[in-house]
Amino acid sequence: MEITIEAVETPALTKAQLSDLLFEQIGLNKREAKDMVEAFFNLISARLIAGEDVKISGFGHFQIRDKAPRPGRNPRTGEAIPIEARRVATFHASAKLKERIQAGAKRDAEPDPHTA
């Protein structure tokens, strides 16, 4: 089963839009769709907060990286400021996703034969 997102009008895909897609294309009721999307993101968030990696096959993986403290600079004033150690989440797209993105970019770059 493939979910299509052509009806999405904004540049960002929101959780509300994901819920609507599940409702329209899979047939879940609106409450179930909203709960499923929330549960999905809560699970990913909880794993990352616990310091675990999250891998979604065919999509990519999220990792937590510990960044060391380092000296920084206020670009406006030039004043030196310390940047504290912190944890950051990173995302790396899978090879499959990268291929699909590249194929889409090539398709978008080709002239439309119907407009020539």
N, C-alpha and C positions, 0 to 999 in steps of 0.2 A: 504494500500500500504506500502510495506517495502522497505527501501533503504538499499542495501548491500554495504559493504565497503571492500570486499576482495581484490579488485584491488589496494588498497592503500598500497604503498611500504615503506613509511617512518613511524617512530615510532610516529610522531605527525600528527594529522589531521589538515590541514591548511584550511584557507578560500578559497583558490584557489581550493583545492581538493573538498571541499563541493560544490562549484560552478560547478565543473566538474560532480560530482555525480548528481546534480539536472538536468544538461544538458543531461547526458546519460540516467538516469533512469526515469525521469519524463517528459522530452521532452521540457523543457523551452529552449529558445535560450540562447546562452552564456551570452549575455548582461543582460537579465532578471535574469538569475541564479546568476550572480555576484551582481546585484543590490539587489536581495532578501536577499542574505547572508549579504551584507553590511548593509541593513536596519535592519535586525534582530539584529546584534551585536550593531549597533548604538542605537537602542531602549533600549536594555539591559544596555548599557553604560550610556545613558542619565538618565535612572531611578536610577541607582546606584549613579551617580554623584549628583542627586537630593536628595539622602538619602533614597530612597524607596527600599523596598525589592522586589526581582523578583523571582516569583515561577513558575516553569515549571512543570506541572503535570506529574507524572511518571518519572521525571528526577531528580529534586532537587530544592533547592532554594539558591539564592545568597542574602547575607545580608551585610550591611555596619556596621562596629563596630568602635566605637571611643575608641582608646587606650590612656590611661593616660600617662603623662610623667613618666619616671622612670630612675633610675641610671643604667648605663651599664658599660662595661669594654672592652677595646681593648684586644682581646685574644692574640695578638702578644707581646704587651708591658706590659699588665697588668694595663695600665693607666685607671683611672676612667673617663668616658665620659657620659654626660647626653643624654638620648634618648628623643627626643621631642614627644609631643602628636601628634597623627596622626589618620587618618581614614584608615581602611583596608577593603577590600572586602573578605568575606568568602563564601565558598560553602559547603552545606550539601546535600549529595545524598539522594534521596527519598528511602523509604523502598523497592519499586519495583526495583529500579536500584541496590540497594545493593544485593537483592536476585538474580538478573540476573548476577551480577558480581561474586557472590559466586558460582552459578551454572556453570558459565564458568570456574572458577578456578578448580572446582571438575572435570569437563570434561577434562581439560588440564592435570590434575594429574593422570587420569586413563591410564593404559598401552593400547597401540593400539593393538587390537587383530590381526590386519593384519601384524604386524611386528614380532610377536612372533614365 
